[in-house]
């Protein structure tokens, strides 16, 4: 009898933390795997300001599921034919680029401006440097695919 109750106690003592930790580990793993969306804007000049935002990428697909369908329909209705076509092309392009190897997609450099768009380490990275400001954006490929697919 005593041996049976010891097994139950052992099961409870080690099983309960596992039950509590497992969901946290799974959620943490999916948030880590989704990456982060980063936006950084630096205004140049004497009175320049800066803005920086880092958001877990996992938030966007989850949030898209909570957006009411009528809201998405309203957005679609507001778009003209060209915009809808561009959205469809953008979605197909992002899906195609998701399967492509890392590399530079756009590289434009003038005397006073730089525009660089690349896919690197599972994310689209945009870097724009002008005389007035510097903008850096990073969006995980999976987030871009999910959001454009939802729209």
N, C-alpha and C positions, 0 to 999 in steps of 0.2 A: 504493500500500500504506500509506504513512504517513498519508494522509488518512482511510482507513477506521479505523485504530486510534485516531486522534484523535476520531472520532465516537463510538466505543465508550467512550473515556475520558470524554468530555464527558457522555455518557448516564449513565454510572455516577456521576460526580461530582454531577450535578444530580438524577438519578433516585433515588439512595439516600436523601438527606435527605427528598425528597418522600414516599417510601414509609414512612419513619419518622415524619414529622410528620402525615401524613394521618389515621391512626387516632386520634392524640391530639387533633387538631382536631375530628374527628367526635364523639368521646366528650365532649370539652369542650363542644361545641355542644349535644349532647343533655342534658347535665347543666345547662347554663345555661338551656335552654328549659324544663326540668322545674321550675325554681324551687327554693325551699327551704321546708322545714317548720320553723317557728319556734315554740317554746314558751317563755314567760317567766312565772314566778310570783314575785311579790314579797309577802312577808308584812309586814304593817304592825305597828307597835308597836316597843317598845324593843329586844326581842330578835328582831325579825323577820329572817328569812333570805331569800335569793333563789336562784332556780334559773333557768337559761337554757340552752336547747338549740337549736342550729341544725344541721339535717341536710339534705343535698342531696335534693330530692324524687325524683330518679331512682333512689335506693336502694330505695324502697318497691315499685315494680312489679317490679324485678329480684328483690328478696328474696321476693316472693310466688311467683315461679316456682320458687324453691328450697325452699319449704315443702312437705313431703310431702303428697300428697292425703289420706292417712289422717288427718293432723293437722287439716286443714280439716274433714274429715268428722266427726271427734270434736268439734270446736267446734260444728258444726251440730247434732249429736246432743244436746249439752248445752243447747241453746237450746229454750225452750218454743215453742208455736205462735205466741203473740203476739210474741215476740222475732223469730222468723223472718219473720213478716209485717211487722214494723217494719223489719227489715233490707231486705226487698224494696222497701218504700215509700221508705226512705231512698235506696236505689240509684236508683230511678226519679226521685226528687226531685233528687238531685245531677246526674243526666244532663240533666234538664230545665233546672235552674239553670245548667248549663255553657253552654247555648245562649242563656241570657237575658242581657240587658244588665246592666251593673254597677249596684248599688244597695243600699240598706239592706233587709235581710230581717226583722230583729227589732230593735226599739228600745224598751227598757223602762227607765224612770227613776223611781225613788222618791226619798224624801228622803235615803236613805243608800246606795242601790245603783244601779248602771248596768249594763245588759246590752245590748250592741250586737253584732249579727251582720250582716255585710255581704259582698257579693261585690265585690271591687275589684281591678283590674289582674290578672285571671286567678287570683285566690286568694280563698278563704273566710277572712274575718278575724273572730275572736271576741274581744271585749273585755268583761271582767267586772271591775267595781270595787265592792268591798264594804268595810265598815269593817275587816275582818280582812285582806283581801288584794286584790291586783290580778293578774288573769290575762289574758295576751294569747296568742292562738294564731293562726297563719297556716298554711293548708294549700292548696297549689296545687290548682285545680279538677281538673286531669288526674290528680293523685295520688289524690284522693278518689274519682274515678270508677273508676280502676284497682283500688284496694284493695277498694272495696265490690263491684265486679264479680267480683273473685277469690274473695271470701267467699261 
